[in-house]
Amino acid sequence: MSALWIAHVNVTDPEAYGRYAQAAGPVIAAHGGVFLARASRYVQLEGNDRARNVVARFPSVEHAVACYNSPEYQAALDHARDAAERDLVVVEENPA
């Protein structure tokens, strides 16, 4: 069953976060991830507002978690660690 990788991000260092985004995109794609939304228009209805919201679909929760844990993604993530406040969750989609 497919899964959604949902990130809510407040970028504090745009240059470093840009390096993360450039390196992470190909890794996400290599693990079957497809971006559905990246920094698109949004409306915050509840909770903490984070100006950057990212949604990617993966073939499964396992694919998304494997991507996150991969050495390539962790190397990309090194650029974001001190460049953003992030919340990231992977949610399995319900069957249609």
Biopython code that builds the backbone (N, CA, C, O; Angstrom):
import numpy as np
from Bio.PDB.StructureBuilder import StructureBuilder

atoms = [
    (1, "MET", "N", (0.836, -1.170, 0.000)),
    (1, "MET", "CA", (0.000, 0.000, 0.000)),
    (1, "MET", "C", (0.890, 1.245, 0.000)),
    (1, "MET", "O", (1.892, 1.290, 0.715)),
    (2, "SER", "N", (0.534, 2.250, -0.792)),
    (2, "SER", "CA", (1.359, 3.446, -0.895)),
    (2, "SER", "C", (1.329, 4.240, 0.413)),
    (2, "SER", "O", (0.468, 4.045, 1.270)),
    (3, "ALA", "N", (2.297, 5.131, 0.525)),
    (3, "ALA", "CA", (2.443, 5.930, 1.735)),
    (3, "ALA", "C", (2.815, 7.354, 1.372)),
    (3, "ALA", "O", (3.435, 7.610, 0.340)),
    (4, "LEU", "N", (2.425, 8.273, 2.236)),
    (4, "LEU", "CA", (2.757, 9.683, 2.058)),
    (4, "LEU", "C", (3.817, 10.106, 3.063)),
    (4, "LEU", "O", (3.703, 9.840, 4.259)),
    (5, "TRP", "N", (4.832, 10.759, 2.563)),
    (5, "TRP", "CA", (5.903, 11.361, 3.358)),
    (5, "TRP", "C", (5.506, 12.821, 3.476)),
    (5, "TRP", "O", (5.459, 13.529, 2.470)),
    (6, "ILE", "N", (5.219, 13.287, 4.688)),
    (6, "ILE", "CA", (4.708, 14.636, 4.885)),
    (6, "ILE", "C", (5.672, 15.388, 5.801)),
    (6, "ILE", "O", (5.904, 14.997, 6.945)),
    (7, "ALA", "N", (6.227, 16.475, 5.267)),
    (7, "ALA", "CA", (7.172, 17.285, 6.034)),
    (7, "ALA", "C", (6.618, 18.694, 6.185)),
    (7, "ALA", "O", (6.109, 19.281, 5.230)),
    (8, "HIS", "N", (6.724, 19.229, 7.399)),
    (8, "HIS", "CA", (6.371, 20.615, 7.690)),
    (8, "HIS", "C", (7.671, 21.276, 8.147)),
    (8, "HIS", "O", (8.298, 20.828, 9.106)),
    (9, "VAL", "N", (8.069, 22.343, 7.455)),
    (9, "VAL", "CA", (9.425, 22.871, 7.625)),
    (9, "VAL", "C", (9.418, 24.381, 7.800)),
    (9, "VAL", "O", (8.691, 25.095, 7.108)),
    (10, "ASN", "N", (10.224, 24.854, 8.721)),
    (10, "ASN", "CA", (10.547, 26.268, 8.859)),
    (10, "ASN", "C", (12.034, 26.397, 8.552)),
    (10, "ASN", "O", (12.877, 25.982, 9.347)),
    (11, "VAL", "N", (12.349, 26.968, 7.409)),
    (11, "VAL", "CA", (13.744, 27.096, 6.978)),
    (11, "VAL", "C", (14.381, 28.280, 7.694)),
    (11, "VAL", "O", (13.850, 29.390, 7.672)),
    (12, "THR", "N", (15.533, 28.031, 8.333)),
    (12, "THR", "CA", (16.254, 29.083, 9.041)),
    (12, "THR", "C", (17.540, 29.484, 8.324)),
    (12, "THR", "O", (18.089, 30.553, 8.591)),
    (13, "ASP", "N", (18.027, 28.635, 7.416)),
    (13, "ASP", "CA", (19.223, 28.926, 6.619)),
    (13, "ASP", "C", (18.927, 28.493, 5.186)),
    (13, "ASP", "O", (19.168, 27.340, 4.827)),
    (14, "PRO", "N", (18.407, 29.404, 4.363)),
    (14, "PRO", "CA", (17.983, 29.032, 3.006)),
    (14, "PRO", "C", (19.092, 28.442, 2.142)),
    (14, "PRO", "O", (18.830, 27.540, 1.345)),
    (15, "GLU", "N", (20.318, 28.927, 2.281)),
    (15, "GLU", "CA", (21.415, 28.414, 1.460)),
    (15, "GLU", "C", (21.703, 26.947, 1.780)),
    (15, "GLU", "O", (21.797, 26.120, 0.872)),
    (16, "ALA", "N", (21.843, 26.626, 3.054)),
    (16, "ALA", "CA", (22.109, 25.240, 3.459)),
    (16, "ALA", "C", (20.923, 24.353, 3.144)),
    (16, "ALA", "O", (21.098, 23.218, 2.701)),
    (17, "TYR", "N", (19.707, 24.859, 3.368)),
    (17, "TYR", "CA", (18.524, 24.045, 3.081)),
    (17, "TYR", "C", (18.396, 23.795, 1.581)),
    (17, "TYR", "O", (17.910, 22.742, 1.167)),
    (18, "GLY", "N", (18.819, 24.737, 0.783)),
    (18, "GLY", "CA", (18.832, 24.538, -0.661)),
    (18, "GLY", "C", (19.750, 23.393, -1.062)),
    (18, "GLY", "O", (19.427, 22.621, -1.965)),
    (19, "ARG", "N", (20.890, 23.282, -0.393)),
    (19, "ARG", "CA", (21.798, 22.151, -0.665)),
    (19, "ARG", "C", (21.138, 20.830, -0.295)),
    (19, "ARG", "O", (21.275, 19.834, -1.005)),
    (20, "TYR", "N", (20.417, 20.832, 0.829)),
    (20, "TYR", "CA", (19.676, 19.634, 1.223)),
    (20, "TYR", "C", (18.657, 19.265, 0.141)),
    (20, "TYR", "O", (18.622, 18.122, -0.314)),
    (21, "ALA", "N", (17.839, 20.218, -0.265)),
    (21, "ALA", "CA", (16.777, 19.936, -1.242)),
    (21, "ALA", "C", (17.350, 19.423, -2.551)),
    (21, "ALA", "O", (16.801, 18.502, -3.155)),
    (22, "GLN", "N", (18.449, 20.014, -2.989)),
    (22, "GLN", "CA", (19.068, 19.584, -4.245)),
    (22, "GLN", "C", (19.590, 18.150, -4.138)),
    (22, "GLN", "O", (19.465, 17.376, -5.088)),
    (23, "ALA", "N", (20.166, 17.794, -3.009)),
    (23, "ALA", "CA", (20.713, 16.443, -2.830)),
    (23, "ALA", "C", (19.620, 15.421, -2.516)),
    (23, "ALA", "O", (19.720, 14.268, -2.935)),
    (24, "ALA", "N", (18.584, 15.824, -1.789)),
    (24, "ALA", "CA", (17.550, 14.879, -1.350)),
    (24, "ALA", "C", (16.608, 14.468, -2.478)),
    (24, "ALA", "O", (16.159, 13.322, -2.515)),
    (25, "GLY", "N", (16.304, 15.369, -3.386)),
    (25, "GLY", "CA", (15.351, 15.074, -4.456)),
    (25, "GLY", "C", (15.670, 13.811, -5.238)),
    (25, "GLY", "O", (14.800, 12.952, -5.381)),
    (26, "PRO", "N", (16.893, 13.668, -5.752)),
    (26, "PRO", "CA", (17.233, 12.451, -6.489)),
    (26, "PRO", "C", (17.197, 11.182, -5.631)),
    (26, "PRO", "O", (16.876, 10.106, -6.136)),
    (27, "VAL", "N", (17.520, 11.299, -4.356)),
    (27, "VAL", "CA", (17.484, 10.132, -3.464)),
    (27, "VAL", "C", (16.034, 9.695, -3.254)),
    (27, "VAL", "O", (15.727, 8.503, -3.285)),
    (28, "ILE", "N", (15.163, 10.654, -3.045)),
    (28, "ILE", "CA", (13.739, 10.341, -2.872)),
    (28, "ILE", "C", (13.205, 9.666, -4.131)),
    (28, "ILE", "O", (12.486, 8.671, -4.043)),
    (29, "ALA", "N", (13.550, 10.195, -5.293)),
    (29, "ALA", "CA", (13.106, 9.603, -6.558)),
    (29, "ALA", "C", (13.664, 8.188, -6.739)),
    (29, "ALA", "O", (12.961, 7.306, -7.231)),
    (30, "ALA", "N", (14.900, 7.970, -6.350)),
    (30, "ALA", "CA", (15.520, 6.642, -6.484)),
    (30, "ALA", "C", (14.825, 5.594, -5.623)),
    (30, "ALA", "O", (14.895, 4.401, -5.917)),
    (31, "HIS", "N", (14.155, 6.036, -4.563)),
    (31, "HIS", "CA", (13.417, 5.117, -3.687)),
    (31, "HIS", "C", (11.931, 5.048, -4.049)),
    (31, "HIS", "O", (11.120, 4.527, -3.283)),
    (32, "GLY", "N", (11.589, 5.574, -5.214)),
    (32, "GLY", "CA", (10.207, 5.499, -5.679)),
    (32, "GLY", "C", (9.336, 6.640, -5.244)),
    (32, "GLY", "O", (8.124, 6.603, -5.458)),
    (33, "GLY", "N", (9.916, 7.664, -4.632)),
    (33, "GLY", "CA", (9.141, 8.811, -4.170)),
    (33, "GLY", "C", (8.813, 9.762, -5.308)),
    (33, "GLY", "O", (9.643, 10.027, -6.177)),
    (34, "VAL", "N", (7.594, 10.267, -5.285)),
    (34, "VAL", "CA", (7.124, 11.247, -6.265)),
    (34, "VAL", "C", (6.550, 12.427, -5.487)),
    (34, "VAL", "O", (5.672, 12.250, -4.642)),
    (35, "PHE", "N", (7.043, 13.623, -5.772)),
    (35, "PHE", "CA", (6.550, 14.799, -5.064)),
    (35, "PHE", "C", (5.149, 15.159, -5.540)),
    (35, "PHE", "O", (4.893, 15.262, -6.739)),
    (36, "LEU", "N", (4.253, 15.348, -4.588)),
    (36, "LEU", "CA", (2.896, 15.800, -4.866)),
    (36, "LEU", "C", (2.750, 17.287, -4.568)),
    (36, "LEU", "O", (1.966, 17.980, -5.217)),
    (37, "ALA", "N", (3.501, 17.776, -3.591)),
    (37, "ALA", "CA", (3.478, 19.196, -3.233)),
    (37, "ALA", "C", (4.824, 19.549, -2.610)),
    (37, "ALA", "O", (5.372, 18.805, -1.797)),
    (38, "ARG", "N", (5.336, 20.701, -3.016)),
    (38, "ARG", "CA", (6.577, 21.227, -2.435)),
    (38, "ARG", "C", (6.462, 22.735, -2.350)),
    (38, "ARG", "O", (6.457, 23.425, -3.369)),
    (39, "ALA", "N", (6.371, 23.237, -1.149)),
    (39, "ALA", "CA", (6.288, 24.677, -0.923)),
    (39, "ALA", "C", (5.143, 25.304, -1.710)),
    (39, "ALA", "O", (5.239, 26.446, -2.160)),
    (40, "SER", "N", (4.072, 24.555, -1.869)),
    (40, "SER", "CA", (2.899, 25.037, -2.589)),
    (40, "SER", "C", (2.048, 25.927, -1.689)),
    (40, "SER", "O", (2.293, 26.038, -0.488)),
    (41, "ARG", "N", (1.063, 26.543, -2.281)),
    (41, "ARG", "CA", (0.107, 27.356, -1.537)),
    (41, "ARG", "C", (-0.581, 26.480, -0.480)),
    (41, "ARG", "O", (-0.905, 25.321, -0.743)),
    (42, "TYR", "N", (-0.798, 27.035, 0.699)),
    (42, "TYR", "CA", (-1.429, 26.277, 1.769)),
    (42, "TYR", "C", (-2.225, 27.210, 2.666)),
    (42, "TYR", "O", (-2.067, 28.429, 2.612)),
    (43, "VAL", "N", (-3.072, 26.630, 3.480)),
    (43, "VAL", "CA", (-3.828, 27.355, 4.495)),
    (43, "VAL", "C", (-3.638, 26.612, 5.801)),
    (43, "VAL", "O", (-3.991, 25.437, 5.896)),
    (44, "GLN", "N", (-3.092, 27.265, 6.800)),
    (44, "GLN", "CA", (-2.876, 26.666, 8.111)),
    (44, "GLN", "C", (-4.166, 26.777, 8.910)),
    (44, "GLN", "O", (-4.590, 27.886, 9.233)),
    (45, "LEU", "N", (-4.792, 25.669, 9.231)),
    (45, "LEU", "CA", (-6.051, 25.688, 9.973)),
    (45, "LEU", "C", (-5.865, 25.409, 11.454)),
    (45, "LEU", "O", (-6.611, 25.938, 12.279)),
    (46, "GLU", "N", (-4.880, 24.583, 11.809)),
    (46, "GLU", "CA", (-4.612, 24.271, 13.211)),
    (46, "GLU", "C", (-3.124, 24.014, 13.374)),
    (46, "GLU", "O", (-2.410, 23.774, 12.400)),
    (47, "GLY", "N", (-2.675, 24.066, 14.598)),
    (47, "GLY", "CA", (-1.308, 23.684, 14.919)),
    (47, "GLY", "C", (-0.284, 24.742, 14.548)),
    (47, "GLY", "O", (-0.617, 25.902, 14.307)),
    (48, "ASN", "N", (0.975, 24.310, 14.506)),
    (48, "ASN", "CA", (2.101, 25.198, 14.253)),
    (48, "ASN", "C", (2.259, 25.471, 12.764)),
    (48, "ASN", "O", (2.303, 24.546, 11.952)),
    (49, "ASP", "N", (2.343, 26.736, 12.421)),
    (49, "ASP", "CA", (2.527, 27.132, 11.027)),
    (49, "ASP", "C", (3.988, 26.958, 10.643)),
    (49, "ASP", "O", (4.885, 27.478, 11.307)),
    (50, "ARG", "N", (4.212, 26.228, 9.577)),
    (50, "ARG", "CA", (5.541, 26.071, 8.993)),
    (50, "ARG", "C", (5.392, 26.415, 7.518)),
    (50, "ARG", "O", (4.573, 25.815, 6.823)),
    (51, "ALA", "N", (6.163, 27.359, 7.043)),
    (51, "ALA", "CA", (5.951, 27.933, 5.713)),
    (51, "ALA", "C", (6.217, 26.968, 4.562)),
    (51, "ALA", "O", (5.730, 27.190, 3.454)),
    (52, "ARG", "N", (6.966, 25.920, 4.796)),
    (52, "ARG", "CA", (7.270, 24.972, 3.721)),
    (52, "ARG", "C", (6.638, 23.635, 4.077)),
    (52, "ARG", "O", (6.897, 23.079, 5.144)),
    (53, "ASN", "N", (5.812, 23.130, 3.183)),
    (53, "ASN", "CA", (5.136, 21.848, 3.382)),
    (53, "ASN", "C", (5.414, 20.985, 2.169)),
    (53, "ASN", "O", (5.266, 21.429, 1.031)),
    (54, "VAL", "N", (5.816, 19.753, 2.418)),
    (54, "VAL", "CA", (6.212, 18.843, 1.340)),
    (54, "VAL", "C", (5.455, 17.532, 1.505)),
    (54, "VAL", "O", (5.376, 16.980, 2.603)),
    (55, "VAL", "N", (4.900, 17.043, 0.400)),
    (55, "VAL", "CA", (4.224, 15.750, 0.388)),
    (55, "VAL", "C", (4.784, 14.945, -0.777)),
    (55, "VAL", "O", (4.802, 15.409, -1.917)),
    (56, "ALA", "N", (5.235, 13.744, -0.478)),
    (56, "ALA", "CA", (5.715, 12.827, -1.519)),
    (56, "ALA", "C", (5.034, 11.483, -1.322)),
    (56, "ALA", "O", (4.805, 11.054, -0.191)),
    (57, "ARG", "N", (4.715, 10.825, -2.416)),
    (57, "ARG", "CA", (4.111, 9.487, -2.356)),
    (57, "ARG", "C", (5.202, 8.455, -2.644)),
    (57, "ARG", "O", (5.984, 8.591, -3.585)),
    (58, "PHE", "N", (5.228, 7.421, -1.801)),
    (58, "PHE", "CA", (6.138, 6.289, -1.969)),
    (58, "PHE", "C", (5.310, 5.031, -2.194)),
    (58, "PHE", "O", (4.134, 4.992, -1.834)),
    (59, "PRO", "N", (5.908, 4.007, -2.784)),
    (59, "PRO", "CA", (5.178, 2.751, -2.993)),
    (59, "PRO", "C", (4.676, 2.106, -1.698)),
    (59, "PRO", "O", (3.682, 1.380, -1.708)),
    (60, "SER", "N", (5.368, 2.375, -0.581)),
    (60, "SER", "CA", (4.975, 1.774, 0.701)),
    (60, "SER", "C", (5.647, 2.541, 1.837)),
    (60, "SER", "O", (6.566, 3.330, 1.615)),
    (61, "VAL", "N", (5.176, 2.297, 3.044)),
    (61, "VAL", "CA", (5.828, 2.855, 4.228)),
    (61, "VAL", "C", (7.281, 2.393, 4.264)),
    (61, "VAL", "O", (8.180, 3.169, 4.586)),
    (62, "GLU", "N", (7.501, 1.128, 3.933)),
    (62, "GLU", "CA", (8.858, 0.573, 3.983)),
    (62, "GLU", "C", (9.793, 1.292, 3.016)),
    (62, "GLU", "O", (10.951, 1.547, 3.347)),
    (63, "HIS", "N", (9.297, 1.623, 1.816)),
    (63, "HIS", "CA", (10.125, 2.363, 0.852)),
    (63, "HIS", "C", (10.491, 3.739, 1.405)),
    (63, "HIS", "O", (11.634, 4.177, 1.275)),
    (64, "ALA", "N", (9.527, 4.419, 2.020)),
    (64, "ALA", "CA", (9.781, 5.752, 2.567)),
    (64, "ALA", "C", (10.791, 5.692, 3.715)),
    (64, "ALA", "O", (11.697, 6.522, 3.788)),
    (65, "VAL", "N", (10.642, 4.733, 4.592)),
    (65, "VAL", "CA", (11.552, 4.596, 5.729)),
    (65, "VAL", "C", (12.947, 4.194, 5.246)),
    (65, "VAL", "O", (13.949, 4.677, 5.773)),
    (66, "ALA", "N", (13.011, 3.320, 4.253)),
    (66, "ALA", "CA", (14.312, 2.931, 3.689)),
    (66, "ALA", "C", (15.001, 4.141, 3.063)),
    (66, "ALA", "O", (16.217, 4.293, 3.177)),
    (67, "CYS", "N", (14.234, 4.991, 2.409)),
    (67, "CYS", "CA", (14.799, 6.215, 1.839)),
    (67, "CYS", "C", (15.387, 7.074, 2.955)),
    (67, "CYS", "O", (16.541, 7.497, 2.875)),
    (68, "TYR", "N", (14.603, 7.329, 3.984)),
    (68, "TYR", "CA", (15.058, 8.167, 5.091)),
    (68, "TYR", "C", (16.328, 7.606, 5.725)),
    (68, "TYR", "O", (17.247, 8.361, 6.045)),
    (69, "ASN", "N", (16.384, 6.312, 5.906)),
    (69, "ASN", "CA", (17.527, 5.687, 6.571)),
    (69, "ASN", "C", (18.716, 5.445, 5.660)),
    (69, "ASN", "O", (19.775, 5.036, 6.136)),
    (70, "SER", "N", (18.573, 5.684, 4.366)),
    (70, "SER", "CA", (19.664, 5.412, 3.432)),
    (70, "SER", "C", (20.840, 6.358, 3.687)),
    (70, "SER", "O", (20.642, 7.504, 4.091)),
    (71, "PRO", "N", (22.060, 5.878, 3.453)),
    (71, "PRO", "CA", (23.231, 6.750, 3.624)),
    (71, "PRO", "C", (23.155, 8.005, 2.752)),
    (71, "PRO", "O", (23.613, 9.072, 3.160)),
    (72, "GLU", "N", (22.582, 7.880, 1.556)),
    (72, "GLU", "CA", (22.496, 9.020, 0.649)),
    (72, "GLU", "C", (21.560, 10.101, 1.198)),
    (72, "GLU", "O", (21.867, 11.291, 1.137)),
    (73, "TYR", "N", (20.420, 9.672, 1.731)),
    (73, "TYR", "CA", (19.486, 10.664, 2.290)),
    (73, "TYR", "C", (20.068, 11.272, 3.560)),
    (73, "TYR", "O", (19.948, 12.478, 3.774)),
    (74, "GLN", "N", (20.687, 10.467, 4.395)),
    (74, "GLN", "CA", (21.277, 10.999, 5.621)),
    (74, "GLN", "C", (22.373, 12.014, 5.314)),
    (74, "GLN", "O", (22.539, 12.992, 6.043)),
    (75, "ALA", "N", (23.127, 11.782, 4.228)),
    (75, "ALA", "CA", (24.146, 12.760, 3.814)),
    (75, "ALA", "C", (23.486, 14.068, 3.388)),
    (75, "ALA", "O", (23.963, 15.149, 3.734)),
    (76, "ALA", "N", (22.389, 13.971, 2.639)),
    (76, "ALA", "CA", (21.646, 15.174, 2.245)),
    (76, "ALA", "C", (21.081, 15.870, 3.479)),
    (76, "ALA", "O", (21.130, 17.096, 3.582)),
    (77, "LEU", "N", (20.547, 15.093, 4.409)),
    (77, "LEU", "CA", (19.928, 15.630, 5.612)),
    (77, "LEU", "C", (20.919, 16.404, 6.478)),
    (77, "LEU", "O", (20.521, 17.302, 7.219)),
    (78, "ASP", "N", (22.194, 16.067, 6.393)),
    (78, "ASP", "CA", (23.204, 16.808, 7.144)),
    (78, "ASP", "C", (23.135, 18.305, 6.851)),
    (78, "ASP", "O", (23.418, 19.120, 7.729)),
    (79, "HIS", "N", (22.756, 18.678, 5.611)),
    (79, "HIS", "CA", (22.646, 20.095, 5.253)),
    (79, "HIS", "C", (21.449, 20.758, 5.925)),
    (79, "HIS", "O", (21.464, 21.968, 6.151)),
    (80, "ALA", "N", (20.420, 19.990, 6.245)),
    (80, "ALA", "CA", (19.190, 20.553, 6.804)),
    (80, "ALA", "C", (19.171, 20.572, 8.327)),
    (80, "ALA", "O", (18.385, 21.307, 8.924)),
    (81, "ARG", "N", (20.013, 19.787, 8.954)),
    (81, "ARG", "CA", (19.933, 19.622, 10.411)),
    (81, "ARG", "C", (19.976, 20.947, 11.175)),
    (81, "ARG", "O", (19.194, 21.140, 12.106)),
    (82, "ASP", "N", (20.860, 21.849, 10.805)),
    (82, "ASP", "CA", (20.951, 23.140, 11.488)),
    (82, "ASP", "C", (20.382, 24.269, 10.636)),
    (82, "ASP", "O", (20.589, 25.445, 10.935)),
    (83, "ALA", "N", (19.664, 23.907, 9.574)),
    (83, "ALA", "CA", (19.147, 24.905, 8.635)),
    (83, "ALA", "C", (17.630, 24.988, 8.648)),
    (83, "ALA", "O", (17.043, 25.774, 7.904)),
    (84, "ALA", "N", (16.984, 24.176, 9.496)),
    (84, "ALA", "CA", (15.529, 24.161, 9.492)),
    (84, "ALA", "C", (14.989, 23.485, 10.749)),
    (84, "ALA", "O", (15.657, 22.668, 11.383)),
    (85, "GLU", "N", (13.758, 23.857, 11.083)),
    (85, "GLU", "CA", (12.973, 23.125, 12.083)),
    (85, "GLU", "C", (12.007, 22.287, 11.278)),
    (85, "GLU", "O", (11.263, 22.821, 10.455)),
    (86, "ARG", "N", (12.002, 20.964, 11.502)),
    (86, "ARG", "CA", (11.220, 20.063, 10.657)),
    (86, "ARG", "C", (10.418, 19.073, 11.472)),
    (86, "ARG", "O", (10.849, 18.605, 12.525)),
    (87, "ASP", "N", (9.255, 18.771, 10.964)),
    (87, "ASP", "CA", (8.469, 17.628, 11.426)),
    (87, "ASP", "C", (8.282, 16.762, 10.200)),
    (87, "ASP", "O", (7.951, 17.268, 9.128)),
    (88, "LEU", "N", (8.487, 15.466, 10.341)),
    (88, "LEU", "CA", (8.355, 14.544, 9.217)),
    (88, "LEU", "C", (7.609, 13.312, 9.686)),
    (88, "LEU", "O", (7.944, 12.723, 10.713)),
    (89, "VAL", "N", (6.597, 12.927, 8.930)),
    (89, "VAL", "CA", (5.813, 11.732, 9.240)),
    (89, "VAL", "C", (5.567, 10.973, 7.950)),
    (89, "VAL", "O", (5.448, 11.572, 6.880)),
    (90, "VAL", "N", (5.489, 9.657, 8.053)),
    (90, "VAL", "CA", (5.109, 8.808, 6.928)),
    (90, "VAL", "C", (3.784, 8.161, 7.301)),
    (90, "VAL", "O", (3.652, 7.549, 8.362)),
    (91, "VAL", "N", (2.800, 8.305, 6.407)),
    (91, "VAL", "CA", (1.448, 7.817, 6.670)),
    (91, "VAL", "C", (1.026, 6.897, 5.546)),
    (91, "VAL", "O", (1.090, 7.265, 4.372)),
    (92, "GLU", "N", (0.594, 5.697, 5.908)),
    (92, "GLU", "CA", (0.103, 4.775, 4.894)),
    (92, "GLU", "C", (-1.238, 5.268, 4.356)),
    (92, "GLU", "O", (-2.118, 5.670, 5.117)),
    (93, "GLU", "N", (-1.379, 5.231, 3.030)),
    (93, "GLU", "CA", (-2.639, 5.650, 2.422)),
    (93, "GLU", "C", (-3.688, 4.552, 2.556)),
    (93, "GLU", "O", (-3.367, 3.363, 2.561)),
    (94, "ASN", "N", (-4.920, 4.962, 2.663)),
    (94, "ASN", "CA", (-6.026, 4.012, 2.668)),
    (94, "ASN", "C", (-6.301, 3.563, 1.243)),
    (94, "ASN", "O", (-6.130, 4.343, 0.306)),
    (95, "PRO", "N", (-6.726, 2.318, 1.068)),
    (95, "PRO", "CA", (-7.079, 1.879, -0.283)),
    (95, "PRO", "C", (-8.291, 2.665, -0.800)),
    (95, "PRO", "O", (-9.177, 3.068, -0.045)),
    (96, "ALA", "N", (-8.284, 2.859, -2.101)),
    (96, "ALA", "CA", (-9.389, 3.636, -2.709)),
    (96, "ALA", "C", (-10.717, 2.925, -2.575)),
    (96, "ALA", "O", (-11.740, 3.437, -3.029)),
]
sb = StructureBuilder()
sb.init_structure("model")
sb.init_model(0)
sb.init_chain("A")
sb.init_seg("    ")
for serial, (resi, resn, name, xyz) in enumerate(atoms, 1):
    if name == "N":
        sb.init_residue(resn, " ", resi, " ")
    sb.init_atom(name, np.array(xyz, "f"), 0.0, 1.0, " ", f" {name:<3s}", serial, name[0])
structure = sb.get_structure()
